[in-house]
Amino acid sequence: MRLLPISLLYALLASVAFSENAEKRIGDSEVSIEEDVSDGPQPTTFNGVKVPVLPELDGEKFNGTIKEGYWLVKHHSPWCGHCIAFAPIWQTLYEYYYTSKPVPAGSTTDSASTSMNTFTAYYNFHFGSLDCTAFGSACTAHGVGAFPTLILYNDGEELKRFEGSKNMKDLSAFVEDMLETIRPGSRPIGGPNLPKAKDKTSPDYQGPELAPAASTGEKASTIEKQKDKKLTPEVSKDAKAPIKTKSPLKATPVKKKKPTKPTKAPSTPNPLGKSLSFTAESFQNLVTMSQEPWFIKFYAPWCGHCQAMAPNWVQLAKEMKGRLNIGEVNCDVESRLCKDVRLRGYPTILFFRGGERVEYDGLRGLGDFVTYANKAIEIGDGVKDVDASEFKEMEEKEEVIFVYFYDHATTSEDFAALERIPLSLIGHAKLVKTNSALLAERFKITTWPRLLVSRDGRPTYYTALAPQDMRDFRKVLNWMQSVWLPIVPELTASNSREIMDGKLVVLGILTRERPDEFMIGKKEMKSAALEWMDKQTTAFQRERQELRDAKQLRIEEAEDRNDQRALRAAKSIRINMDKSEQKEVGFAWVDGVFWERWIRTTYGIEVAKDGEKVVINDEDNRRYWDNTVTGNSIMASRTSILETLPKVVISPPKIKPKSTISSFEKFFFDIRGAISGHPILSIGFIAGMVVSGFMWGRKRLRRSRGGYFRLDEKDGLLGGSTNGKVD
């Protein structure tokens, strides 16, 4: 009983000590929270006004966040170079509009004293950013395939996407159009006076106001400071105070990114510099279901070609460390996956990006892999938007550039079809888009969208203009494949079939060992090629004009006779505008020293002895011409080429060709050509030969059998007449 008062006293002292320690711990926790906040993004100041941190949206709550009002959201990735370069422009654009006053001070509708005269409240327009590395599924759900992508949402639904150069002027024009739609007549005529990226004031900012207004501003500033001080932990020692201060601190924009799920591709491509071995499950998660680019080989361990290529593939992964994902699939282990990919042989190398893929068909040396991979990396951000100056710089580096012209009326479906193309152009040509008035004037563009290819500054136009044709990915790509070679390309092992098959080719046999002659030869060949193309274009246009004139004459004649049947027949005549019936002529050059053996055995030319020569090759018929009409060799000059070509392209040619194969090979080649050229007659001839052979063999078989006889013969089996009578 005597211990009870002592125990109560100890309990009381312990509770006091615990309370002090708890209060101290709460205060310490508050300080640590404030320190954490100070480490993250801080509010900025623009035009003297404090601007909250640009909201970084949570992907899992994204649809709920944007369900009300207008939201212009930047979908980006921290490792994207274009996103990093675009970040200052995006931040300044947000600061400028956040601090702008929709209703000018002093106007009859001035509501500057109310909370409605703020940009966000007046237009219900918000800016935000979404990290597609942390929240890849949210970006995929909204069809984001390139970074950065700007999408405007209205009440949770996608309204439109920004298409164009991501500069302050074009972005502001995009925003201004929408603000004028939301509240007509509220935006300044001619557009606002915009700041530059990273500026902290707009050009028309006048600085602090005069004294009366300044005092008001100072009072407001003092109030703001007092409010800021109330957030510090020294405001109160009451146990409830820290609970109140935690709320505003936690209300700041989210700084911590959710860790990337292990099923997603790493934010940094190929961080270890190794080729990742795939299973069916990891392939689906990392390749099929992501937007990351992957360069993947499909192989079998027993394949000799695969074994020979393996060291180069390992070295490629090291070269592409931090730049491009490299992978491989063992088809003996993952047979179902390889079957789904529909491989034609081993090794097969495919480049994947999102749901699209393209097969690598080049050489398998390390240098070839690296060159292709570097070009593949460039397409990761989609089709580049260029202006006239940027296009001029590209022309100095690139021989072939495809240009897509668009205007304000070009639809998202058009751009979506365009974004499917670059994957198939890797290693062949560049594809850019533009809405530049200077480029449209240069190339005489009068309809949009329009597609052309510029080769050495010379345009060739895609003739299909209907919207469904412009969006037909396969049709556009087929046209691109027919014109994606330079005007005078170098003949190599990888492009030889593409250059030589199906056409007459003016092949210049040159050598780099004589630089002066080499440059002159290339220049002369290009000059001859351009002049020949001009002549062919003129001849084609004249031929088609003659067909149009003939059609018009038929129509007029039918109208004069009032013959409705003939009139309908004349109007139904269709003029083919695709190509001429004459065989296509291409130009190319080949290194006569590097390919010396092949050139000597095929054309009998040794460039080291004979110098630069030109042959006109007809690969389909295994023949060539190396002499002019006068019997001299065709030289690498514009005059020599252009005087010989017309004598070769006509049928029959005026100059006798030579064969690239032996007489014995030519005999079988001619037979094969006759069969492929006249299949029905060939089948009938073969069938006749088979029947004739069968009949002849049957006749011979009958004669060789001595015991064969007929029952009705005089000395037959029954010894004479069947009725037993004898004459």
C-alpha positions, 0 to 999 in steps of 0.5 A: 500500500505504501508503494502506490503514491510512489508509483503514481509519482513516477508515472506522472514524471514519465508522462511529462518526459514522454510528452516533451520528447514527443513534442521534440520528435514532432518538431524534428519531423516537421523540420525534416519535411520542410527540408525535403520540400526545399530539395524538390522543385520550388515556386518561381517568380514571373513578372514579380508574381510567385508561380506555383510549381508546374503540376507533375501529374500522377499517371494512376490518377490522370483521368480523374485529374483532367476530368474537369476543364481544359488541360494542356499536358506535356507527355515526356520522358526524363531521358529524352534529349528533345524533352530536356531541350523543350523544358525551358520553353514549356516552363516559361510558357506556363509562367507567362500564362499563369501570371497573365490577367485576362481582364485588363486593369481599368476596363469596365469589366475589371475584376482585378480585385476578385479571384476570377481575374486569374488565368486559371479561373477565368478560362478554367485552363491548366498546364501539366506534365506526365512522366511517361517513364514512370507512368508508361501505361497512362501514356500508352492508353492515350496513344503517345508514341513519341516524346515530347507530345502535347495533348489538349484535353477537355473534361477528360477527353482528348480535344486536339494535339499540338503539331508543329515546331515546339517554339514559343510562338507556335505554342502560344498561337495554339493556346491563343486559338483555344482561349479565344474559342473558350471566351470569344473576344477576350484575347489581344488582336495580333497575339500577345508579346511573348517572352523568350525561354528562361525569361522572368519577365514579359517584354511589356512588363513595366516593373513595380507600380507607382507609390499608391499601388506599391503600398498596396502591393507591399501590404499584399507582400507582407500578408504573403510573407506572414502566411509563409511564416505560418507554415514554419514549425515555430508558429506553435508548440501546440500538439495540433499545430504540426498536424495542421502544417503537414497538410499544406506541405503535403499538398505541394506537387508530387516530387517522388516518382513511382519506381519503374516496374520491372516489366518496363524497359529501363529509362536509360537504354541498354545501361549495361552494354549487353545484349538481353536474352528474351523469353516470350514473357519478357519480349511481350513486356519489354518490346511489344507493350512498350514504345522503346526501340529494340534491335533484336537478333533471332538465332539458333545455336547450331546455325553457322552464320549465327555463330560467325555473327555472334562476336559482332553482336556482342560488340554492337551491344557495347557500342550502343551502351546507353543509346539503344537497346540490344536483344536476342532470342534463342529460337531453339528455346523460344520456338513459339515466339519465333514462330509468331514472329514468322521468321524465314531463316537464321539469323534474322535481325529485326528493329522494333519500335512499339507495335511496328517492326522492320527487318534489317537486310544489310551486311553483318559486319560491326560497322554495318550494324553500328551505322544502321543503329545510329540511324535507327536512334534518330527516328525515336522522336518521330518525324522532325518538323523543319523550317527553310533554314533547317532544310537547307542545312540537311540538303548539304548532308543528305542526298535524299530527303522526303518532305511532307507538307502540311497546313492547319487543316491536316488531320491527326489521321494524316499525321498518324499515317505519316508516323508509321513510315520512318521505321521503313526508311532507316538506312535509306533516306530522311523524312521530315515534315514542314509547314514553311511558306518558303519551302512551299513556294520553292517546291510550288506546293498548292495542295496540302498535305503533299509528299515529295522527295528531294534528290540533290535539290530535284523534286519528285512528287507523289502523284496520289492526292486523295486523302485515302491515298495519302494515308495508305501506308503501303502505297506510300512506302512502295512509291518511296522505295522506287525513289529513295536511291540517290540520282547516282548511287554507289553500287554495293553488295546490299543494294545491287539487286535494287539498282540493277533489276528491272531496268537499264543501268548506266554503270560508271566504273570509277576508282577513288585512287585517281581523285581528280578523275573520280570527281569529274566522272561522278559530276559528268554522270550526275549531269547526264542523269539529270538531263536524261530525266528532264528529257524523259519527263518532257517526253512523258508529258508530251506523250500523255498530252497527245493521249488527252488530245486524242481523247478530246477529239473522240469526244468532240466527234461523238458530240458532233454526230450526237452518238451517245454510245460513242460519247460514253465510250470516249469519256470512259477512256482512261489515261495511265499516268503512272509510268511510260511503257519504255524501260526505266533507265537508272544511273549508278557507279561502282568502285572498279578497284574494290570490285575488280574481279567481278568487273573483269569477269563480267564486262572484261574491263580493268579500270587500272589499265583502261581507265574510267569506263561506262557500260549500260547493263540490262540485268534482266536479259544478261546483256550489256553495251560498252560501245557507242554507235561509232564503236568507241568505248562509252566514256564517263562523260555527259556527251558520250552517255547521252548519245548512246542511250537513245540507241540502246533503249529503243526496241530493237536496239541499234547497237549490238549488245554483248552477253554477260554470261557464256554461250552454254549459260545463255542457251538455258537462260534463253529457254528460261526467258521464253518460258517466263515470257510466254507461260501459256504457250510454254505449257501447251508446248511442253504438254504436246511434247509429253503427249507425243512422247507417250504415244511414240513410246506406246507404239514402240512397246507394242512392236517389241511384244512378239506374242500379241495378236487379235482374236479376229485374225484368220489364224487366230486362237480359234483357228479361223472363222467364229461360226465354224464354216469353211469356204 
